[in-house]
Amino acid sequence: MRDNFDAQVHRNLMGKQLEKEGKILEAMSLYETNISENFEGSFPYRRLAILYRKRNLLSEEIRVLEKAITVFNSLVSTERADIRPKLNEFQERLRKVKSKIQE
């Protein structure tokens, strides 16, 4: 389990570096891998939501936010103090993007 977490953190760091280098699609691919593995940190979900928003790919942004909500909902019963604020953040972002679509 720890090996997978270390690999996920490494992908996040690589993605961040790739973004700085302007290699956005490569970064997004790394973030997508992490969210497909239910990464338990907010970074890849946040970055993907932002990057999809910038591309006006709202259905993809919604998909990522819904995935984040599912993952963080599954962690609410843990004793991690950071879970509820992150869950609330993603729920609020999802509400905003859905209201944007309805405009």
Residue, then its C-alpha position, 0 to 999 in steps of 0.5 A: m500500500r505504501d509503495n502505491f502511495d509513494a508512486q502516486v505522490h511521485r506522479n503528482l510531483m512530476g505532474k506539477q513539474l510538467e505543468k511548469e514546463g508547459k507539458i499540460l497533457e502529460a501532467m494531466s495523464l499522471y493526475e488521471t492515473n492517480i485519480s483512477e487509483n482513488f488517491e486520498g489527497s486533493f492535489p490531482y483532483r484540484r489540478l484536473a478540475i482547473l485544467y479542464r475548466k481552462r479548456n472549457l471541458l465542463s463534463e470532464e471537470i464534473r467527472v473529476l469532481e464527482k470522483a473526488i467527492t466519492v473518494f472523500n466521502s469514503l474517508v469521512s469516517t476516518e480520523r483525518a481532520d482534512i477530509r471534511p473541508k476537502l469534501n466540502e470544497f469539491q461539493e461546492r465546486l461541483r455545485k458551481v460548475k453545474s450551475k454554470i452549465q444551466e446558465 
